Amino acid sequence: MDDLRISQLTGSDLKAWGHQPGPQFPELLSRGNEMLAAGESRDAIREVLAREIPVPPVHIALHEAGAVPFHENLTPADADEAANLDKVRETMRAVMRTPTVVGGAIMPDACPAGPVGTIPVGGVVAAKNAIHPGMHSADICCSLMMSDLGDADPAEVLDAAAEVTHFGPGGRPQGNRFTVSLDLLDAFRANPFLSNAKIIRAAQEHMGTQGDGNHFLFVGRSRATGRTALVTHHGSRGPGAKLYKAGMEVAEAHRRKHSPATLKQNAWIPADSAEGEAYWEALQLIRKWTKTNHNSIHQATMERASASAGERFWNEHNFVFRRGDIYLHGKGATPGWEGFAPDADAGGRTIIPLNMAEPVLIVRGTDAPNAWGFSPHGAGRNWSRTEHMRRLGTKTPDQALAEETEGLDIRFHAGKVDASELPSSYKPAAAVTAQIEAFGLAEIVDQIDPYGCIMAGELPRFHRKGRGRR
């Protein structure tokens, strides 16, 4: 046997063959020298070990600016609206450069929601074979549910709801928790994104809670039937936030490897990968948890008020929907096509709230192509919360609340009046409603006139009772 056949392989040999130094070198050298001792030629060993050289990642380029268009379903009515639209356009143009994106749309309620390049509230983004966690945001499956409570007294329903619902951070304390089905918890444990013990615990503790911000519980009467209606607005709470974080970590690893030019907030998980399939399934489980959460609050309120429930339906507006190999990301946008979800059994109807002093709209979607099938999710904002406080001037939040919600029973569950949730902080409801009709985004089939509502807040529990609308 010649000297070349029996001399030991070294790290220099591996580097000469194209391997990059790293922790894998000892194992490669050990395996190569075992083959050498067994009589394999260096050429044969080199060919076998070459399979261990990582294939350089393919870098996916951004779309050229302006190459992917988006639809605008918003007509500015004043200088504030025009300035808001300019900001929304700027951020959507940056989003449209993401390599996976094939189109998008903005709703009448569109407003910026972060740094330039972040999908705005009231934004829709269509991507091919890709799920973008940042485009459904941490508040996965933020959604609305409506229950018909027949001839129940709205005042009694609101009082009952105040006793059973739970706003604010965190979950329910031990001894005051709502039950989560074992089947659902087992499904969480079987999913790699949801099997974390903290997520399982959050799923148990946060059942029957509504969170903070613009989440609410609303009671009113249907114009179409005269019957009392209960509407809740909240998302997936702690379990969804933790899934979002896990999804963003996987998406970011993919972005760094394959598309470092893509903005971090627009990182994606390939939908046809094992991780993509697991994440899609996790989204469906979080959706199921969120629907159960709404149901639990409605059922508890109904029982406390001794009311009888008629029909009940719901829809999400922060979620991802699939049509073929296109993944439609709605950030504050309501799906409006038939069969958008397996349990979309409300005759095509969905729910759009406007503000605490205005009716909740019940609409039937039109699958408008100029909106990728979506309609708005609410009224949106033309300025920041800080700017709204500045515009109140010397008027206190309590004074503004009294003026803007006269005759209504408005409650902040655990604190002071949150001025950023007053009607004046949102776009004019009439203008948003008019643009829904003007752009053909949905057909309004009913309106739930307000009696009152409960919203999140800070400090001790507060409420102001008015005469209400009965």
N, C-alpha and C positions, 0 to 999 in steps of 0.2 A: 504494500500500500504506500503510495507516495506521500511526501511530507505535507503537501497541500490538503490531502484528504484527512490527515489525522491532526493537523494543527487546530487549536481551539479557536472558535469564533469569538470576536471581541466587539465591544461597543463601536469601535471604528468601522468594523465590517457592516454593522447595522446602519450606521449613518451613511456609509458609502452606498448602501442599497436604497436609501430614501427614507429611512425611519427617523422620526424626531425623538430625541432623548426624552425620557420620562419614566414614571414608575413602572411602566410595562417592560422596560429593558431587561431586568433580571429574568423574568419569565420567558421572554423571547430567546435570550441567550441560552437558558437552560434547555429549552425545547430544541433549539437549533443544534446544540452540541450533542444532545441525545441522538438526533438524526445523523449527525456526522459520525458518531461512534458506531452507529448501526450500519454505516457504509454508504449513506446517501451522499451524492455529490453536492458541492457548494451551489451549483446552478439550481439543483432540485430544491435545496433548502431555501434558497433565495426566492424561488417561485412560490413556495408554500407560505413563507413568512410575509410575502408581499400582500397577502390577503388581510394582514393586520394593519396595513397603512391606511389611516382614515382617508376617506374620499373628501377632498376639499368641499366645504359647503357651497352650494349654488346661491349666489346673492341675487335676490329678486329686486329689480329696480322699481322706483316709484313711477307712477303714471306722470306724464308730462302735465304741467299746469293747464287746466282747462280741457284736458282730453276727455274726462268723464263728467258729463253734465249732471245737474240736479234740478228738480222741479221746484218752483216757488209757488206756494199757495198762500200768499200773504201780500196784501196791498196796504202800504203805510198810509195812515190817516192824518198824521201830524209829524212834527219834527222829532218827537221822542220815538215814535214808531219807526221813522226813517233811520234814525241813528241806531236803533236796535237791529233793524234789518241789515244795515251795513256790517255790523259785528257778526251777525249770523252768517251772512254771505262769506265773510273772511274765513270763519272757522270751517264752514262747509267746503269751501274750495280746497283747504288744506286736507280735510278728511278724504275728499275725492281722489287725492293723489295716492292713497294707500293701495298697494298692488292688487289686493283681492277685490277691491270695490268696483262694481259695475254700474252703479247709479245711486240716486238718493232723492230726498224730497224734504221740504220744510213745511210745517203746518202753520195755520194762522196764529197759534200760540207760541211760536218759536222764540227762544231767547238763549243767549250764551250760557254755558254751564261749566266753564273752566278755561284753561289756556287755549290759545288759538290752535286749532286742529283737533279739539275735543268735540264729539258729537253734541249738538245743542239739545236742550229740552225742545220737544216738538220737532225732533229730527228723525228721519228714516234713512237707513243706509243698507243697500243691497250688496251682498258679497258672495262671491262664488266659492263654494266648497271651503268656507271659513267661518269660524265662530269667533267674534271679537268680544271678550268679556267686558272691556271698557265701554262698549257701546250699549250694553244693557245696564251698566253701572252696578254699584254695590247694592242698591235697592232693587234686587232682582224680583221681578213679578209684582212690582207695585201695581195695585189693582183695585177694582171697585166691585162691591156686591150690593144688590138691591133685593129686599124682601117686601112683599105685599102683606101688610098686617091687617087688612080688612077695615073694620070700623073701630079699631083700637084708638083710644084717646092719645093724640100725639104727646101731650104733656106727661101722661103716665109712661109712655114708651121712653121718652127722653130721661125721665127720672130713673126708670128701671135700668136703662143703658148706663147711666152715670154710676150705678151701683155695681155693675158687672164688668164693664170694660176696664182696660188698663193702658194708660199712656205713660210716656217717659222712657228713660233708658232702662236697660236691664229687663229681667223677667219677673214672673210671679214668685213670691216666696213659697217655701215648702209649706204644704198644708192648704195653699190657695191656688194650686195649679190645675189647669185643665188637662184632661186625659189625651194622650197621643196614642194612636193605635199601634199595637205591637207589630203588625204587618208593615206599617210605614217605617217604623224604626228599624226593622230587619232589612228593609230595602235600602235604607241609608247605610247600614253596616256592610251591605254587599257591594256598595259602589265605592271605588277607590278615592273619589273626591269627597265623599260624605262620611266615610267610616271613622274619621277622627273623633276621639272621645269628646272634645270640646264642642264639636258640631252636634253630636248626639245630645249632649247636655243642654245646649242652647235650644234644640228642637223641643225639648221637654219643658224648659223653663219659660220660653217665649210664646208658647201656645196660649191664645187668648189675650195677646197684647197688640198694641197698635203703634208704638213708637212715638216719634215727635215730629217736628217740622210742620208740614202741611197735611199731615194725616188727620182724619176726622171721623166722627160719627154724626150723621145728619138725619133728621126726621122731618117729614113733610107730607103733603097730600098730592096725589096724582090728579092732574087736570082732567085726564081722560075718564077716570073712574070715581074720583072723589075719595078713594081709599087711602089709608095711612101707609106710608112707605118708610122703610129704614134703609139707609145707605151707609156703608163703611168704606174707608179708603186707607189702605196700608199695604206694605209689601211683605217680604219674607223674613224681616227682622234679622236676628243674629245668625241663624243658619244660612240665609242667603248671603249675608255680608262675608261670612267665612268661606263660602263657596266661591264668591267673587275673588277673594284674595288668592285662593288656591289656583283658580283659573288664570288669573293674571300672572302668577309665577310661571306656569307652564307656557303661556303665550309669550312672555318676555324671553324665556330661554329660546324659543323658536325664533323670535324676532332678532335677537342678538346673533344667532347663527346664520339666518337666511336673509334678513332684511334690516340691517342696522340703520338704514336711512329712514325706515318707518318710525313715526312718532311712538313713544312708549305707550301712550294711552290707546293707540290703535293696533297694538300687537294682537296676533291671532293664533288660534289652534286649528290646524288643518282638520276639517270635519271628518274626512275619511281615514284619519289615523286612529289608532287604538285609544289615544288620549282624547281625541275629538269625539269619538263615539261614547266614551265614558262620561265626558263632560255634558254632552247632549242629554244623556240619560239622567245625569244629576240635575240638570235644569228641569226636566219633567218631574222629578221627585220633589224638588223645591216648589214647583208650581202646585203640586198636589198638597204639600204641606200648607202653602199659603191659602189655598181654597178652603182647606179644613179649618184654618185659623179664622177666616171670615165666618164660616159656618158656625163655629163654636160661639162666637160673640153674638151672632144673630139668634141662635137657639137659646142662649142663656138670657138674652134680653127679652125674647118672646115669652119665655117661661116666667121670668120675674114680673112681666107686665100682664100675665094671664091672657096673652093675645094668641090668635090663631093665624098661622102663616098660610098665605096663598102661594103664588109662584115666587121663585127665587132664581136669579141668574147673576152672572158675574162676567167680568173680562179684565184682562191685564193690559197695561200700557207701557211697561218696562220689560221687554222680553225679546226673545229671538224666535222667529217662525220660519218654517222651511217650506219652500215651494219648489219641488224638483231639487236641483243642486244649488239653488239660490237661498241664502240665509238672510232673512229680513230682520234687521235690528231696529226696534222701535224704542226710542228714548223719549218717553212722554208722548207716545203716539198710539192710538187705539186701532187694532186690526178691524177691517171692515169688509171682509170677504166671507162668503159662505164656507163653513167648515174650517175656520182658521185654527180650531183646536178640537180634539175628540169630543169634548163636552160642551161645545158651542151650540147649545140646543135652545136658544132663546128666540128662534125665528129671525136670526140675523141682527137682533137688537144688542146694543152696547150702551154704556153709561158714560156721560161726559158732564162732570161738575164744572161750575164757573167760579162762584165765590160764595161765602156763607150767607149772603143776602139775596142771592139770585137762585132761580130754579136749577135743579139738576136735569140735564137733558137726557131723554131716552131716544136714541137714534137707531136707524137701520143703515148699516154701511152700504156703500155703492161700489166697492172695489175699484175706486177711481184710479185709472192708469197714471194720472198726473200726480198721484200721491203714493204710488206703489201699493195701492189697496188700503191705505190707512186714512184715519180721520184724527182730529185733535184729541187731546186727553183732558183739556181744561182751558183756562184763560191765559196762562203764561204771564210774564212780566216784561215791562219795557225798561225797567231800571232796577238797580240793586236794592237790597233791603236797607242798606245805609242811606242811599239816596232817598228812599221813601221816607225814612225818619226825618231827613233834612227838610223834605217838602211839607211835612206836617207842621213845621215851624214851632210856634209856642203851644200848639194844641197837644194835650196829653193823649196817650193811647186810650185812656178811659173815655175822654171826651169824644175822640174820633169814633170809638166803638159805638157810643150812644147815638151819635149822628148818623152813622152809616148802617146801623142795624136796628133802627127804631121798630118796636113792635115784635122783635124776635127774641127768643130765649137762647142767648149765646153763652157758652160756658168754656172756660179754660180749665181743663181737668185738674191740674196740680199747680197752678200759679197765676202770675199776673197776666194782663192782656198782652199778647204778642202782636205788636203793631204791624209786623211784617206779614201777618195773615189777614189784615183788614181788607175789605173789598177794594179800597183805593190803592192797594199795593199791586193789584192785578190789572191786566188789560181790560178795557170796557167789555162787559159781557155781551152787550148788544152787537158790538163790532165783530167779536169772534163768531157769534151766532150767524150774523149776516154773511161772513166769509165762508163758513161751512157750507151755506147754501149757494153762494156765488161760485165757488170752485167745485161744486158738485161732490163734496166729500162724504156727505151723509144726508139722510132724510130724517127730520125731527118728527117723531111719532108721539111723544108725550113729554110733559114737563112736570117735575115734582117741585111744587112751590114750598118754600121753607117754612117750617114752624120754628126750628132751632137746631143747634148743633153743639157738639163737644169737640174741642180741639186741644192739642197739647199746650203746655205752658211751663212756667217756673214758679217756685215758691209755694205758699199755701194754696189750697184749693179755692177757686173763685168761680162765682157765676152771677150773672145778672139776669133776672127773669123779666120778660116783657109780656105783653098780652098775647103774643103769638098770632099765627094765622091758622084758624081752625076751619 
